[in-house]
């Protein structure tokens, strides 16, 4: 609550509700959302099914999860509460595996340590879209306006559950595990103090694979990083570890709730999430022999389009966020779906981002080809050409964000950097279509008070110039 006693509004962004702990993210607001969710759930077709609750390693995540569980239990909803921190994809899989009615995950994913949040999963394990979250928020508004408290029940319907064994068995079944186990690969796994730690040591405990885990212990402060986001600036520990041991072929890093991952090659160099998704897509077609369309967000590399075209497959583009990708993946029976932030989903598994499974698929590709990621990427670029991508996050005032997109549309330049502007659209944020199949996107973050500037061109210098021009333009308005 604020000083006047009013409860702060709950707002769902790209994936769930995220807010600063002790500010908007309070026990009162979490309980309010739980009550609104509960009433919505009891009015749904799934009201006889259980609700699954998971949480990550963030500050007070376990206690927030307990608050949600007890609130739903008092409404006579059957609740299964995770007995320990788990990855978000483990909850998503468990919803489908246990035929649950919904899932609630307490996590702020890759946000800074002072944030926490809630992701809602529907009965198919997918992220709830606006049609669901808007309904829940409508009920939350009515609950908040009522003076009466909880309807109390004497029965306790919260059951502690270990969701991990079934999840680990599931992701292991999605690759040729015996091939990987016999491959003598040596990998670093950076848990980033989050919920993805320990999984690979368990999977490969009896194998020829060497797993070196770093930052495995839970630490809600996420020290020595701005946030548990698996991007180059946060992975110096992983890069240095690989550089000090020439027997290690690659490194994986998982974000706070392990639905995303980052890849570091055999030389200790970070491979962008766009190139990583291109590797996974090419590996699915060329090495695994799979077929089917690709779904990608509009900030994902167009290199994927070239790969899919080479195998006669379609590509479908969506807004940023898996609540947009997953439904298209379902509708088109897509082979793979991915977004720029490092989240990838695979057919045959729940249609949600899964960091550990993505890493296993990279290991399968390495074990099959007997090549490390850097070598695989160089071969890929020789076949399809090289693309250069970067992203810049810019903090701006609220006054600027309110008018930014309209101003960008009214002041479209003839060129950005050294590339001509050949078109624009506002599918998600504001996108510049540039010559040479290049692009740039400006959009407001759905999880933090930031403006994100993305660009992909044919080379690094060109990409840097594009981003520099756009950032300068925005900063002029931010004075």
DOVEXNU-737038 format. One record per residue (C-alpha): x, y, z; chain. Coordinates in steps of 0.001 Angstrom, whole numbers, padded with zeros to 6 digits. Layout:
! DOVEXNU-737038
X, Y, Z, A;
...
! end
This chain:
! DOVEXNU-737038
000000, 000000, 000000, A;
001059, 003618, -000428, A;
001010, 006241, 002353, A;
-002661, 006936, 001777, A;
-003526, 003280, 002309, A;
-004424, 002600, -001321, A;
-003230, -000605, -002939, A;
-001016, -000103, -005960, A;
-002393, -001288, -009307, A;
-001308, -004708, -010561, A;
-000166, -004566, -014174, A;
000710, -007513, -016429, A;
003492, -006891, -018941, A;
005287, -009021, -021520, A;
005235, -012070, -019258, A;
003417, -011683, -015976, A;
003321, -009001, -013289, A;
006666, -007719, -012016, A;
007268, -004997, -009461, A;
009688, -003827, -006784, A;
009504, -005821, -003549, A;
008024, -003736, -000733, A;
006689, -001134, -003166, A;
004014, -002561, -005485, A;
005051, -006160, -004847, A;
003744, -006631, -001310, A;
002070, -009464, 000547, A;
-001189, -007481, 000436, A;
-001068, -007146, -003353, A;
000026, -010750, -003840, A;
-002885, -011918, -001689, A;
-005232, -009625, -003615, A;
-004095, -011080, -006936, A;
-004438, -014604, -005544, A;
-008021, -013903, -004465, A;
-008879, -012413, -007846, A;
-007268, -015359, -009617, A;
-009160, -017756, -007329, A;
-012563, -016273, -008109, A;
-011744, -016266, -011822, A;
-010580, -019882, -011605, A;
-013698, -021033, -009748, A;
-015806, -019554, -012549, A;
-013791, -021377, -015232, A;
-014256, -024799, -016795, A;
-011218, -026078, -014878, A;
-012425, -025334, -011350, A;
-012395, -029028, -010358, A;
-008719, -029384, -011244, A;
-005809, -028431, -008965, A;
-003656, -025309, -009229, A;
000120, -025723, -009111, A;
002340, -023136, -007395, A;
006080, -022752, -007981, A;
008716, -020221, -006995, A;
012330, -019338, -007723, A;
015264, -018293, -005509, A;
014388, -014607, -005187, A;
013969, -012809, -001883, A;
010770, -014012, -000148, A;
009638, -016017, -003202, A;
008851, -019031, -001019, A;
006789, -016918, 001383, A;
004895, -015192, -001422, A;
004152, -018639, -002881, A;
002867, -019783, 000506, A;
000627, -016717, 000706, A;
-000880, -017550, -002688, A;
-001331, -021200, -001757, A;
-003083, -020434, 001518, A;
-005298, -017828, -000126, A;
-006454, -020301, -002792, A;
-006818, -023062, -000216, A;
-009222, -020918, 001802, A;
-011353, -020780, -001340, A;
-011462, -024601, -001369, A;
-009172, -024857, -004387, A;
-006847, -027867, -004411, A;
-003268, -026571, -004423, A;
000041, -028336, -005045, A;
002924, -026177, -003791, A;
006498, -026881, -004846, A;
008624, -028051, -001939, A;
011681, -026154, -003239, A;
012658, -023516, -005852, A;
012068, -024720, -009420, A;
012499, -023402, -012970, A;
009430, -021906, -014597, A;
009472, -024573, -017369, A;
009252, -027244, -014650, A;
006002, -025674, -013485, A;
004704, -025311, -017056, A;
005431, -028971, -017788, A;
003880, -030101, -014498, A;
000627, -028288, -015287, A;
000212, -030428, -018403, A;
001656, -033580, -016841, A;
-000707, -033434, -013847, A;
-003713, -032221, -015865, A;
-003919, -029161, -013629, A;
-006268, -026271, -014228, A;
-003566, -023596, -014036, A;
-000179, -022733, -012596, A;
001216, -019730, -010753, A;
004953, -019062, -010677, A;
006495, -016563, -008264, A;
009446, -015090, -010173, A;
010701, -011888, -011719, A;
012747, -013937, -014197, A;
015732, -011835, -015311, A;
014810, -008578, -013548, A;
017155, -006987, -010968, A;
017212, -008377, -007430, A;
014804, -005831, -005962, A;
012002, -007144, -008188, A;
009696, -010084, -007797, A;
006716, -011118, -009847, A;
004042, -013606, -010808, A;
003593, -015565, -014037, A;
000297, -017299, -014707, A;
000137, -020493, -016769, A;
-003077, -021764, -018325, A;
-004170, -025413, -018375, A;
-001969, -026092, -021436, A;
001114, -024836, -019577, A;
001379, -021727, -021761, A;
001689, -018128, -020576, A;
-001642, -016458, -019976, A;
-002353, -013847, -022635, A;
-004225, -010556, -022243, A;
-007630, -012192, -022647, A;
-006931, -014160, -019454, A;
-005018, -011590, -017431, A;
-007567, -008873, -018233, A;
-010339, -011104, -016893, A;
-008346, -011798, -013738, A;
-007631, -008102, -013207, A;
-011337, -007299, -013623, A;
-012072, -009713, -010794, A;
-009188, -008271, -008742, A;
-010825, -004859, -009043, A;
-014117, -006196, -007707, A;
-012383, -008056, -004868, A;
-010486, -004911, -003882, A;
-013665, -002855, -003777, A;
-015431, -005278, -001459, A;
-015175, -004750, 002273, A;
-015491, -008405, 003222, A;
-012398, -010541, 003614, A;
-011708, -014111, 002657, A;
-014378, -016716, 002832, A;
-012758, -019015, 005369, A;
-012485, -022758, 005171, A;
-011242, -025036, 007936, A;
-009811, -027556, 005496, A;
-006206, -027303, 004346, A;
-005890, -028232, 000699, A;
-002204, -027383, 000128, A;
-000025, -030389, -000726, A;
003746, -030086, -000991, A;
005022, -031584, -004241, A;
008409, -032275, -005824, A;
007911, -031283, -009460, A;
011513, -031898, -010547, A;
011737, -035680, -011178, A;
008992, -035668, -013804, A;
010380, -032521, -015415, A;
013941, -033856, -015646, A;
012666, -037117, -017108, A;
010671, -035150, -019678, A;
013476, -032918, -020948, A;
015880, -035868, -021018, A;
013423, -037707, -023273, A;
013537, -034860, -025813, A;
017159, -035583, -026804, A;
019363, -038609, -027484, A;
020566, -038712, -023904, A;
022745, -041806, -024298, A;
024583, -040190, -027190, A;
025329, -037150, -025032, A;
026309, -039220, -021991, A;
028872, -041134, -024047, A;
030246, -038049, -025786, A;
032859, -037000, -023199, A;
031717, -033396, -023481, A;
032947, -030942, -020866, A;
030647, -027993, -020146, A;
030283, -025139, -017678, A;
026824, -024474, -016254, A;
026286, -021042, -014721, A;
023180, -021113, -012547, A;
023403, -017343, -011912, A;
022246, -018108, -008331, A;
018832, -019031, -009715, A;
016491, -021983, -010026, A;
018349, -023739, -012858, A;
021279, -024845, -010712, A;
021956, -028523, -010124, A;
019908, -029932, -013003, A;
022817, -030899, -015273, A;
024898, -032355, -012453, A;
021938, -034617, -011719, A;
021283, -035613, -015341, A;
024944, -036424, -016045, A;
025932, -037823, -012632, A;
026650, -041222, -014192, A;
028121, -040447, -017600, A;
031250, -039450, -019473, A;
030125, -035814, -019475, A;
031996, -033381, -017218, A;
029745, -030710, -015713, A;
031393, -027743, -014006, A;
028793, -025739, -012089, A;
029462, -022155, -011039, A;
027271, -019678, -009137, A;
025229, -022685, -008115, A;
024254, -021534, -004615, A;
021030, -019570, -004147, A;
021615, -015868, -003541, A;
018682, -013436, -003912, A;
021115, -010507, -004220, A;
022476, -011906, -007511, A;
025933, -010448, -006745, A;
028340, -009121, -009380, A;
025648, -008654, -012019, A;
022992, -006068, -012746, A;
020420, -008822, -012991, A;
020328, -012609, -013588, A;
020027, -012183, -017336, A;
022168, -014563, -019448, A;
023783, -011929, -021666, A;
027472, -011191, -022246, A;
027826, -008384, -019697, A;
026744, -010742, -016893, A;
028752, -013815, -017928, A;
032384, -012843, -017340, A;
032671, -015684, -014789, A;
031612, -018253, -017372, A;
033872, -016809, -020060, A;
036889, -016738, -017739, A;
036242, -020288, -016550, A;
036260, -021589, -020121, A;
039314, -019517, -021012, A;
041264, -021070, -018142, A;
040556, -024655, -019247, A;
041014, -025538, -022918, A;
039270, -028881, -022424, A;
035861, -027235, -021901, A;
033815, -027058, -025107, A;
031119, -024567, -024072, A;
029200, -022900, -021294, A;
025506, -022444, -020530, A;
023936, -019810, -018279, A;
020334, -019764, -017079, A;
018362, -016716, -015991, A;
016706, -016508, -012568, A;
013856, -018893, -013358, A;
015739, -020843, -016067, A;
013247, -020370, -018878, A;
016016, -018656, -020857, A;
019649, -019512, -021467, A;
022841, -018005, -022840, A;
025603, -019814, -024748, A;
029377, -019293, -024515, A;
031598, -021018, -027080, A;
034827, -022996, -026739, A;
036923, -019812, -026896, A;
035023, -018174, -024052, A;
033099, -015887, -026425, A;
029401, -015183, -025957, A;
027152, -016316, -028814, A;
024158, -014032, -029216, A;
020714, -015457, -028543, A;
019863, -014848, -032205, A;
022796, -016920, -033441, A;
021996, -019548, -030803, A;
018423, -019847, -032059, A;
019762, -020121, -035605, A;
022005, -022989, -034475, A;
019072, -024744, -032815, A;
016908, -024290, -035904, A;
019570, -025508, -038319, A;
020371, -028419, -036008, A;
016715, -029454, -035903, A;
016495, -029540, -039705, A;
019977, -030656, -040759, A;
021080, -032949, -037938, A;
017857, -034249, -036375, A;
015995, -034398, -039677, A;
012907, -032680, -038261, A;
010418, -030720, -040354, A;
007920, -028002, -039602, A;
007563, -024231, -039516, A;
009386, -021772, -037268, A;
007796, -019102, -035080, A;
009931, -016120, -034105, A;
009434, -012728, -032509, A;
009995, -009685, -034693, A;
013264, -008964, -032837, A;
014681, -012375, -033764, A;
017293, -012775, -036511, A;
016227, -012973, -040143, A;
019004, -015551, -040540, A;
016387, -018013, -039289, A;
014275, -017185, -042336, A;
017126, -018131, -044667, A;
017625, -021433, -042865, A;
013931, -022334, -042944, A;
013648, -021361, -046609, A;
016546, -023684, -047463, A;
014505, -026572, -046058, A;
011231, -025434, -047630, A;
009699, -024428, -044288, A;
007597, -021413, -043342, A;
008407, -018734, -040766, A;
005736, -016932, -038739, A;
006518, -013621, -037038, A;
004887, -012355, -033824, A;
005132, -009630, -031232, A;
007670, -010012, -028422, A;
006577, -012395, -025659, A;
005791, -016088, -025553, A;
002138, -015355, -024909, A;
002174, -014408, -028617, A;
004544, -017096, -029893, A;
002998, -020099, -028127, A;
-000514, -019839, -029654, A;
000964, -019595, -033165, A;
003241, -022510, -032378, A;
000169, -024519, -031385, A;
-001924, -023425, -034370, A;
000794, -024106, -036956, A;
002233, -027205, -035230, A;
005584, -025426, -035375, A;
008844, -027270, -034878, A;
010512, -024530, -032860, A;
009748, -021046, -031538, A;
012126, -018414, -030211, A;
012518, -014835, -029128, A;
015472, -012479, -028862, A;
015745, -012716, -025080, A;
017053, -016306, -025247, A;
013802, -018221, -024843, A;
013159, -021239, -027074, A;
010348, -023801, -027182, A;
010287, -027143, -028989, A;
007559, -029328, -030465, A;
006963, -032433, -028359, A;
007360, -030475, -025130, A;
005261, -027812, -023451, A;
004969, -024748, -025712, A;
006979, -022501, -023435, A;
010557, -021316, -023107, A;
012858, -023886, -021574, A;
016488, -023043, -020810, A;
017711, -026496, -019687, A;
016107, -028249, -022666, A;
017633, -025684, -025036, A;
021057, -026414, -023553, A;
020499, -030159, -023914, A;
019651, -029641, -027579, A;
022937, -027769, -028061, A;
024789, -030655, -026371, A;
023015, -033138, -028642, A;
024081, -031102, -031673, A;
027688, -031054, -030438, A;
027700, -034767, -029668, A;
026285, -035652, -033102, A;
028568, -033405, -035155, A;
031586, -033661, -032818, A;
032000, -029899, -033199, A;
031879, -027129, -030545, A;
029449, -024186, -030855, A;
031930, -021677, -032289, A;
032874, -024016, -035114, A;
029224, -024843, -035753, A;
028368, -021151, -035949, A;
031187, -020415, -038400, A;
029914, -023209, -040647, A;
026398, -021822, -040400, A;
027566, -018348, -041429, A;
029459, -019815, -044379, A;
026230, -021410, -045574, A;
023770, -018581, -044952, A;
025780, -015414, -044413, A;
026603, -013540, -041230, A;
024292, -011162, -039392, A;
025245, -008784, -036602, A;
022803, -008024, -033784, A;
022890, -005828, -030684, A;
020530, -004343, -028095, A;
020806, -001194, -026016, A;
018667, -000506, -022948, A;
017955, 003118, -022156, A;
016352, 004539, -019008, A;
014084, 007478, -019887, A;
011570, 009656, -018110, A;
007891, 008701, -018109, A;
007112, 011883, -020067, A;
009304, 010669, -022918, A;
007830, 007152, -023023, A;
004290, 008545, -023263, A;
005009, 010258, -026572, A;
008013, 008355, -027893, A;
006368, 006052, -030441, A;
004206, 008813, -031930, A;
007254, 011060, -032258, A;
009261, 008315, -033958, A;
006477, 007848, -036502, A;
006221, 011575, -037208, A;
009979, 012050, -037595, A;
011124, 009128, -039748, A;
014603, 009871, -041184, A;
015706, 008917, -044680, A;
018580, 006915, -043254, A;
019835, 005556, -039940, A;
023539, 004981, -039530, A;
024610, 004310, -043099, A;
021445, 002455, -044141, A;
018409, 003802, -045971, A;
014998, 003491, -044322, A;
012688, 001645, -046719, A;
009669, 001182, -044449, A;
008230, 001296, -040928, A;
005594, -000505, -038882, A;
004170, -000503, -035350, A;
003436, -004198, -034896, A;
005262, -004056, -031552, A;
006826, -000777, -030561, A;
008279, 000960, -033618, A;
010233, -000876, -036305, A;
012453, 000580, -039035, A;
012858, -001628, -042113, A;
016295, -000886, -043525, A;
018109, -001765, -046724, A;
020033, -005040, -047055, A;
017337, -006907, -045126, A;
018347, -005030, -041967, A;
016045, -003711, -039248, A;
015843, -001770, -035990, A;
013143, -001803, -033309, A;
012363, 000615, -030493, A;
009980, -000691, -027844, A;
009156, -000174, -024210, A;
010226, -003005, -021931, A;
007276, -004988, -020622, A;
009157, -005877, -017437, A;
011241, -002817, -016453, A;
011082, 001007, -016876, A;
013332, 000951, -019937, A;
013285, 001648, -023647, A;
014976, -001126, -025615, A;
016657, -000432, -028954, A;
017382, -003491, -031117, A;
019119, -003723, -034479, A;
020397, -006331, -036905, A;
022481, -005580, -039996, A;
025130, -007274, -042134, A;
028099, -006299, -039945, A;
028982, -005100, -036466, A;
029998, -001561, -037414, A;
026732, -000969, -039266, A;
024689, -002276, -036324, A;
026571, -000043, -033874, A;
025946, 003024, -036054, A;
022216, 002266, -036318, A;
021807, 001900, -032565, A;
023948, 004971, -031895, A;
021766, 007132, -034169, A;
018513, 005948, -032590, A;
019778, 006300, -029008, A;
021001, 009847, -029684, A;
017590, 010758, -031048, A;
015824, 009408, -027956, A;
018293, 011008, -025534, A;
017641, 014450, -027051, A;
014008, 014073, -025951, A;
015036, 012854, -022511, A;
016875, 016022, -021456, A;
! end
